[in-house]
Amino acid sequence: MVTFREALRKGTILLQGNGIPSPRLDAEVLLSHVINKDRTYLYSHIGDVLPEEQWNIYKSLLERRLAWEPVAYIVGRKEFWTLNLRVNRHVMIPRPETEHLVGEVLRVVSGSWNGFLRILDIGTGSGAIALAIAWELKDAPVRVYGVDISQEAIHVANDNARELGLSSKVYFVVGDLTQPFRKLFDILVSNPPYIPDEVYDNLSPSITVYEPPIAFKGGTDGLFYYRRIVKEANLCLKEGGWVLMEINYDQGDRIREMLIVENYTDIEIRKDYSGFDRVIIARKGR
C-alpha cells in the first residue's frame, strides 16, 4: 500500500532524477489529478492510502512526464489569469508572462472608453487572452473576437467559452490573422509566434515535441507575424484604436520601428516582473 505522502515522494525522486524541472510541483499536480482533488485536499489527507488502480494510473502519468510531455497536456487543463482552461496538443499552453498583455489591455480600456467596444485577439489558440479580457469586462458593453488559423484550436477556445459562460460575449472564428473581418475594431491584441526558427530548434523537447510549432516559429528573425499584424491592423483598427502585442525581450526596438513606419503613435514598451520587455503598445493616428 502506498500513501499520498509516499506517492509524492517517489514521484518527485523519479522526476528529479531525470532532470524534469519543478519535480515536486509536477508530482503534486499529477497526483491531485489522479484522485480528482485539489492540492489542499492532497496535503490535508497526506496519510491516506492511494488505491492500487490510482497508483498505477499515477505511475503511467509520471512516465508521460518523463518523456517531457507537459503537465498541462497530461491533465488537460492550465490556469491562466483567474481562469482554469482546457488545453490539448492543438494549442499552445498559456504562459504566466502573457498575463501582462491582458493587464495592459485592461489598463487601456479603463483609461479610454465608456461606450461599446470591439476587441480582436489574433492567434487566439485556447482563447486564453480573449477569455481573460471578456471575463474581466463581462458586465461592460464589450464584444471580444478571437481568430486562429487552426480549426482544432477554435474548438478548444469554444469549449472554454462555454465552460466559462462567455459564449455570448466572445466569438471565435477560423482565419488567417485579420482576414476574416470586414469591421473596425477598437483594440487589436496578439501574442504572435516570435521565436526565430533557428532558436526554436534548440528549445526544450516539452515544446518542440508536444506543442504546435506554428504557435512559436516566427520566421528567420522572429518578426514575420509582427510585420503582417502591423500592416493589417492599420486596415481594421478604428482611428485612435490601439494595438497591443506580446514581444520577446530583444524585439522591442525593431517592432517600434515597424510601427513608426506605419504612422502609429503613443508607442510604449512595458516590462514584465523580471524586468524584460514584454508588451508593446501603439495607437493608430492621433
C-alpha positions in Angstrom: 0.0 0.0 0.0 1.2 3.5 -0.9 0.1 6.6 0.9 -0.3 10.0 -0.7 2.9 11.1 1.1 4.9 8.1 -0.3 3.4 8.5 -3.8 4.5 12.2 -3.8 8.0 11.3 -2.5 8.5 8.5 -5.1 7.2 10.7 -8.0 9.4 13.6 -7.0 12.5 11.5 -6.8 11.7 9.9 -10.2 11.2 13.2 -11.9 14.1 14.9 -10.3 16.5 12.1 -11.1 15.6 12.5 -14.8 16.1 16.3 -15.0 12.5 17.3 -15.1 12.0 20.9 -13.9 9.8 21.5 -10.8 9.6 17.8 -9.9 7.7 18.3 -6.7 5.1 20.6 -8.2 4.6 18.2 -11.1 4.2 15.3 -8.8 1.6 17.2 -6.8 -0.4 18.2 -9.8 -0.4 14.8 -11.3 -1.4 13.1 -8.1 -4.2 15.6 -7.5 -5.4 14.9 -11.0 -5.5 11.2 -10.4 -7.5 11.5 -7.1 -9.6 14.3 -8.6 -9.0 16.6 -5.7 -7.1 19.9 -5.3 -3.7 20.1 -3.7 -5.1 21.4 -0.4 -7.1 18.2 -0.1 -4.0 16.2 -1.0 -2.0 17.7 1.9 -4.8 17.6 4.4 -5.1 13.8 3.7 -1.4 13.1 3.1 -1.5 9.9 5.1 -4.4 8.4 3.2 -3.8 5.2 1.1 -3.8 5.6 -2.6 -5.8 2.7 -4.1 -3.8 0.4 -6.4 -5.7 1.4 -9.5 -5.0 5.0 -8.9 -1.4 4.2 -8.0 -1.0 2.5 -11.4 -2.6 5.5 -13.2 -0.3 7.9 -11.4 2.8 5.9 -12.5 1.6 6.0 -16.1 1.3 9.8 -15.9 4.8 10.0 -14.4 6.1 8.1 -17.4 4.5 10.6 -19.7 6.1 13.4 -17.9 9.5 11.6 -18.0 9.1 11.7 -21.8 8.8 15.6 -21.4 5.1 15.8 -22.1 3.9 19.0 -20.5 1.9 18.5 -17.3 -0.9 20.8 -18.8 -1.4 18.3 -21.6 -1.3 15.3 -19.3 -4.1 16.7 -17.1 -5.8 18.6 -19.9 -6.0 21.9 -18.0 -4.0 25.1 -17.4 -4.6 28.0 -15.1 -4.3 31.5 -16.7 -5.3 34.8 -15.2 -8.1 33.7 -12.9 -9.4 31.0 -15.3 -8.9 27.2 -15.5 -8.8 26.5 -19.2 -8.9 23.3 -21.3 -5.8 22.7 -23.3 -4.6 20.0 -25.7 -1.8 19.5 -28.2 -3.6 21.6 -30.8 -3.0 24.8 -28.7 0.0 26.4 -27.1 0.0 26.2 -23.3 -0.8 29.7 -21.9 2.2 31.2 -20.1 2.1 33.4 -17.0 4.1 36.1 -18.9 1.1 36.6 -21.2 -1.0 37.8 -18.3 0.9 41.1 -18.6 -0.6 41.5 -22.0 -4.1 41.0 -20.6 -3.3 43.5 -17.8 -2.2 46.1 -20.4 -5.4 45.7 -22.4 -7.5 46.3 -19.3 -5.4 49.3 -18.4 -6.0 50.8 -21.9 -9.7 50.0 -21.7 -10.1 51.6 -18.3 -8.5 54.8 -19.5 -10.0 55.2 -22.9 -13.6 54.1 -23.4 -17.1 54.5 -22.0 -19.1 53.2 -24.9 -19.4 49.9 -26.8 -16.0 48.3 -27.5 -14.8 45.7 -30.1 -11.6 43.8 -29.3 -9.9 41.3 -31.6 -7.4 38.6 -30.3 -5.2 37.5 -33.2 -3.9 33.9 -32.9 -6.2 33.1 -30.1 -5.2 29.4 -29.5 -7.1 28.2 -26.4 -8.8 31.6 -26.2 -6.8 32.5 -23.1 -6.3 36.2 -23.8 -9.8 36.8 -25.3 -11.5 35.0 -22.4 -9.5 36.7 -19.7 -10.4 40.1 -21.1 -14.0 39.1 -21.5 -14.1 37.7 -18.0 -12.9 41.0 -16.5 -15.2 43.0 -18.7 -18.3 40.7 -18.6 -20.5 43.5 -17.3 -19.3 46.1 -19.7 -20.5 46.8 -23.3 -17.7 44.9 -24.9 -17.6 42.2 -27.6 -14.4 40.2 -28.0 -13.5 38.2 -31.1 -10.7 35.6 -31.4 -9.2 34.3 -34.6 -6.9 31.4 -35.3 -5.8 29.5 -38.4 -6.4 26.2 -36.7 -9.9 24.7 -36.6 -8.8 22.4 -33.8 -7.7 25.4 -31.7 -11.0 27.1 -32.3 -12.8 24.0 -31.0 -10.8 24.3 -27.8 -11.5 28.0 -27.4 -15.2 27.5 -27.9 -15.2 24.7 -25.3 -13.5 27.1 -22.9 -16.0 29.9 -23.6 -18.9 27.5 -22.9 -17.4 26.3 -19.7 -17.0 29.9 -18.5 -20.4 31.1 -19.6 -18.9 33.6 -22.1 -20.2 32.3 -25.4 -22.4 35.3 -25.8 -19.5 37.7 -25.1 -16.7 36.1 -27.1 -16.8 34.8 -30.7 -14.1 32.6 -32.1 -13.6 32.1 -35.9 -11.1 30.3 -38.1 -9.0 32.6 -40.2 -5.6 34.0 -41.0 -4.9 37.0 -38.8 -7.4 39.7 -39.6 -8.6 38.4 -42.9 -12.0 37.1 -41.8 -13.1 40.5 -40.6 -14.5 43.5 -42.5 -15.3 45.5 -39.4 -13.3 48.1 -37.5 -12.0 47.3 -34.0 -11.1 49.5 -31.1 -8.3 47.2 -29.9 -6.2 44.5 -31.5 -4.3 42.2 -29.2 -1.9 39.4 -30.0 0.7 37.0 -28.7 2.1 36.1 -32.1 4.8 33.4 -32.8 8.1 35.2 -32.1 10.8 32.6 -31.8 13.4 32.7 -34.6 13.4 29.4 -36.5 17.0 28.5 -35.5 16.3 29.3 -31.8 13.2 27.1 -31.9 15.2 24.0 -32.8 17.1 24.3 -29.5 14.1 24.7 -27.2 13.1 22.1 -24.6 11.5 19.0 -26.1 8.4 19.7 -24.0 7.9 22.5 -26.6 9.4 21.1 -29.8 7.9 17.6 -29.4 4.5 18.4 -28.0 3.3 22.0 -28.6 2.2 23.2 -32.1 5.2 24.7 -33.9 3.0 27.3 -35.6 2.4 28.9 -32.2 6.2 29.5 -31.7 8.0 29.8 -35.0 8.2 33.4 -36.2 10.4 33.1 -39.3 14.2 33.6 -39.6 14.2 36.7 -37.4 11.1 36.0 -35.3 9.3 39.1 -36.7 7.3 37.6 -39.6 3.9 37.9 -37.9 4.6 41.3 -36.4 5.2 42.7 -39.9 1.8 41.3 -41.0 -0.1 42.4 -37.9 1.3 45.9 -38.0 0.2 46.4 -41.6 -3.2 44.6 -41.3 -4.0 46.4 -38.1 -4.0 49.7 -40.0 -6.8 48.3 -42.1 -9.1 47.1 -39.4 -8.4 49.5 -36.5 -10.5 52.5 -35.9 -8.8 55.8 -35.9 -7.4 56.2 -32.4 -7.6 52.5 -31.8 -4.9 50.5 -30.0 -2.7 47.5 -30.9 -1.0 45.6 -28.1 1.4 42.7 -28.7 3.5 40.4 -26.6 7.1 40.6 -27.6 10.4 38.7 -26.9 12.8 40.6 -24.7 15.1 41.7 -27.6 12.5 42.7 -30.2 11.1 45.9 -28.9 13.2 48.4 -30.9 12.7 46.6 -34.2 8.9 46.4 -33.7 8.8 50.0 -32.6 10.4 51.0 -36.0 7.7 49.0 -37.9 5.0 50.9 -36.0 6.6 54.2 -36.7 6.8 53.5 -40.4 3.1 52.7 -40.4 2.4 56.0 -38.6 1.4 54.6 -35.2 1.7 57.0 -32.3 1.9 56.8 -28.5 4.2 53.8 -28.7 5.2 52.3 -25.4 7.1 49.2 -24.3 6.1 47.6 -21.0 8.3 45.3 -18.9 7.3 42.1 -17.1 8.0 41.4 -13.4 11.5 40.1 -14.3 12.4 43.5 -15.9 12.3 42.2 -19.5 10.5 44.0 -22.4 7.2 42.1 -22.7 4.4 44.2 -24.3 4.4 46.8 -27.0 1.5 49.3 -27.2 0.7 51.7 -30.0 -2.1 53.8 -31.3 -3.4 54.4 -34.8 -3.2 58.0 -35.7 -3.9 60.9 -33.4 
